[in-house]
């Protein structure tokens, strides 16, 4: 029982998975935020002049 507990505490696979999940979540939030800002600017720059010419 003690050997199993020591092996479990020394195992780092779970910690590595959590680290990668945290990095993945951070990158996802970063990409979402960047596309939100860039999308708004592109919409203002390209879409609004076209809409203005159609009306």
N, CA and C atoms as an extended XYZ file, in Angstrom:
165
Properties=species:S:1:pos:R:3:atomname:S:1:resname:S:1:resid:I:1 pbc="F F F"
N         0.826       -1.188        0.000 N   UNK     1
C         0.000        0.000        0.000 CA  UNK     1
C         0.874        1.257        0.000 C   UNK     1
N         1.908        1.245        0.810 N   UNK     2
C         2.783        2.414        0.895 CA  UNK     2
C         3.531        2.627       -0.422 C   UNK     2
N         3.930        1.539       -1.057 N   UNK     3
C         4.634        1.650       -2.335 CA  UNK     3
C         3.711        2.256       -3.398 C   UNK     3
N         2.461        1.842       -3.409 N   UNK     4
C         1.497        2.397       -4.364 CA  UNK     4
C         1.290        3.884       -4.127 C   UNK     4
N         1.214        4.285       -2.884 N   UNK     5
C         1.038        5.695       -2.550 CA  UNK     5
C         2.255        6.507       -2.973 C   UNK     5
N         3.441        5.983       -2.745 N   UNK     6
C         4.664        6.688       -3.153 CA  UNK     6
C         4.737        6.811       -4.671 C   UNK     6
N         4.362        5.749       -5.378 N   UNK     7
C         4.365        5.793       -6.838 CA  UNK     7
C         3.352        6.815       -7.355 C   UNK     7
N         2.186        6.857       -6.724 N   UNK     8
C         1.150        7.810       -7.121 CA  UNK     8
C         1.615        9.246       -6.907 C   UNK     8
N         2.256        9.520       -5.797 N   UNK     9
C         2.719       10.876       -5.503 CA  UNK     9
C         3.885       11.295       -6.394 C   UNK     9
N         4.678       10.338       -6.849 N   UNK    10
C         5.824       10.650       -7.702 CA  UNK    10
C         5.434       10.775       -9.176 C   UNK    10
N         4.249       10.297       -9.532 N   UNK    11
C         3.799       10.329      -10.927 CA  UNK    11
C         3.476       11.760      -11.334 C   UNK    11
N         4.058       12.208      -12.458 N   UNK    12
C         3.869       13.586      -12.908 CA  UNK    12
C         3.036       13.680      -14.183 C   UNK    12
N         2.472       12.597      -14.633 N   UNK    13
C         1.693       12.615      -15.874 CA  UNK    13
C         0.464       13.509      -15.724 C   UNK    13
N        -0.221       13.433      -14.617 N   UNK    14
C        -1.403       14.262      -14.399 CA  UNK    14
C        -1.068       15.740      -14.353 C   UNK    14
N         0.035       16.074      -13.725 N   UNK    15
C         0.448       17.476      -13.638 CA  UNK    15
C         0.788       18.022      -15.016 C   UNK    15
N         1.432       17.225      -15.832 N   UNK    16
C         1.775       17.649      -17.188 CA  UNK    16
C         0.513       17.870      -18.008 C   UNK    16
N        -0.467       17.007      -17.858 N   UNK    17
C        -1.729       17.166      -18.580 CA  UNK    17
C        -2.421       18.459      -18.191 C   UNK    17
N        -2.419       18.770      -16.922 N   UNK    18
C        -3.050       20.003      -16.452 CA  UNK    18
C        -2.304       21.217      -16.984 C   UNK    18
N        -0.988       21.143      -17.026 N   UNK    19
C        -0.203       22.263      -17.570 CA  UNK    19
C        -0.530       22.493      -19.039 C   UNK    19
N        -0.591       21.420      -19.822 N   UNK    20
C        -0.927       21.567      -21.239 CA  UNK    20
C        -2.353       22.078      -21.416 C   UNK    20
N        -3.275       21.642      -20.596 N   UNK    21
C        -4.652       22.127      -20.682 CA  UNK    21
C        -4.722       23.614      -20.360 C   UNK    21
N        -3.962       24.058      -19.374 N   UNK    22
C        -3.928       25.477      -19.022 CA  UNK    22
C        -3.333       26.303      -20.155 C   UNK    22
N        -2.263       25.831      -20.742 N   UNK    23
C        -1.651       26.539      -21.872 CA  UNK    23
C        -2.628       26.590      -23.044 C   UNK    23
N        -3.302       25.488      -23.319 N   UNK    24
C        -4.283       25.451      -24.401 CA  UNK    24
C        -5.428       26.416      -24.174 C   UNK    24
N        -5.910       26.502      -22.941 N   UNK    25
C        -6.985       27.441      -22.625 CA  UNK    25
C        -6.518       28.876      -22.809 C   UNK    25
N        -5.311       29.177      -22.374 N   UNK    26
C        -4.766       30.528      -22.519 CA  UNK    26
C        -4.619       30.902      -23.991 C   UNK    26
N        -4.111       29.991      -24.794 N   UNK    27
C        -3.947       30.254      -26.227 CA  UNK    27
C        -5.309       30.441      -26.892 C   UNK    27
N        -6.294       29.651      -26.504 N   UNK    28
C        -7.639       29.791      -27.062 CA  UNK    28
C        -8.235       31.150      -26.744 C   UNK    28
N        -8.085       31.601      -25.515 N   UNK    29
C        -8.595       32.916      -25.123 CA  UNK    29
C        -7.868       34.013      -25.885 C   UNK    29
N        -6.578       33.865      -26.057 N   UNK    30
C        -5.785       34.848      -26.795 CA  UNK    30
C        -6.229       34.936      -28.255 C   UNK    30
N        -6.436       33.799      -28.895 N   UNK    31
C        -6.883       33.786      -30.293 CA  UNK    31
C        -8.282       34.382      -30.410 C   UNK    31
N        -9.175       34.032      -29.500 N   UNK    32
C       -10.535       34.573      -29.526 CA  UNK    32
C       -10.512       36.091      -29.391 C   UNK    32
N        -9.733       36.592      -28.455 N   UNK    33
C        -9.661       38.042      -28.239 CA  UNK    33
C        -9.074       38.755      -29.451 C   UNK    33
N        -8.043       38.193      -30.029 N   UNK    34
C        -7.402       38.819      -31.189 CA  UNK    34
C        -8.350       38.856      -32.379 C   UNK    34
N        -9.059       37.777      -32.634 N   UNK    35
C        -9.984       37.767      -33.766 CA  UNK    35
C       -11.165       38.692      -33.532 C   UNK    35
N       -11.573       38.842      -32.296 N   UNK    36
C       -12.671       39.764      -31.980 CA  UNK    36
C       -12.257       41.198      -32.300 C   UNK    36
N       -11.073       41.601      -31.900 N   UNK    37
C       -10.581       42.962      -32.149 CA  UNK    37
C       -10.325       43.174      -33.637 C   UNK    37
N        -9.643       42.235      -34.265 N   UNK    38
C        -9.317       42.371      -35.687 CA  UNK    38
C       -10.586       42.337      -36.531 C   UNK    38
N       -11.532       41.487      -36.170 N   UNK    39
C       -12.785       41.398      -36.918 CA  UNK    39
C       -13.555       42.700      -36.899 C   UNK    39
N       -13.601       43.360      -35.761 N   UNK    40
C       -14.291       44.641      -35.656 CA  UNK    40
C       -13.605       45.693      -36.512 C   UNK    40
N       -12.294       45.732      -36.487 N   UNK    41
C       -11.559       46.718      -37.289 CA  UNK    41
C       -11.723       46.443      -38.779 C   UNK    41
N       -11.675       45.183      -39.189 N   UNK    42
C       -11.856       44.848      -40.598 CA  UNK    42
C       -13.269       45.170      -41.059 C   UNK    42
N       -14.232       44.929      -40.205 N   UNK    43
C       -15.614       45.250      -40.543 CA  UNK    43
C       -15.779       46.740      -40.769 C   UNK    43
N       -15.183       47.541      -39.914 N   UNK    44
C       -15.264       48.992      -40.063 CA  UNK    44
C       -14.548       49.459      -41.317 C   UNK    44
N       -13.439       48.853      -41.635 N   UNK    45
C       -12.620       49.306      -42.759 CA  UNK    45
C       -13.174       48.867      -44.112 C   UNK    45
N       -13.733       47.678      -44.207 N   UNK    46
C       -14.119       47.140      -45.509 CA  UNK    46
C       -15.628       47.013      -45.698 C   UNK    46
N       -16.346       46.599      -44.687 N   UNK    47
C       -17.768       46.335      -44.850 CA  UNK    47
C       -18.596       47.609      -44.851 C   UNK    47
N       -18.296       48.535      -43.980 N   UNK    48
C       -19.098       49.756      -43.881 CA  UNK    48
C       -19.061       50.606      -45.157 C   UNK    48
N       -17.935       50.769      -45.825 N   UNK    49
C       -17.960       51.517      -47.094 CA  UNK    49
C       -18.826       50.837      -48.156 C   UNK    49
N       -18.829       49.524      -48.189 N   UNK    50
C       -19.659       48.801      -49.155 CA  UNK    50
C       -21.128       49.011      -48.833 C   UNK    50
N       -21.490       48.896      -47.569 N   UNK    51
C       -22.876       49.108      -47.154 CA  UNK    51
C       -23.297       50.541      -47.454 C   UNK    51
N       -22.411       51.493      -47.237 N   UNK    52
C       -22.717       52.893      -47.527 CA  UNK    52
C       -22.974       53.130      -49.002 C   UNK    52
N       -22.279       52.427      -49.873 N   UNK    53
C       -22.480       52.579      -51.315 CA  UNK    53
C       -23.727       51.864      -51.812 C   UNK    53
N       -24.207       50.892      -51.081 N   UNK    54
C       -25.399       50.159      -51.502 CA  UNK    54
C       -26.686       50.907      -51.185 C   UNK    54
N       -26.654       51.778      -50.200 N   UNK    55
C       -27.885       52.483      -49.822 CA  UNK    55
C       -28.025       53.808      -50.500 C   UNK    55
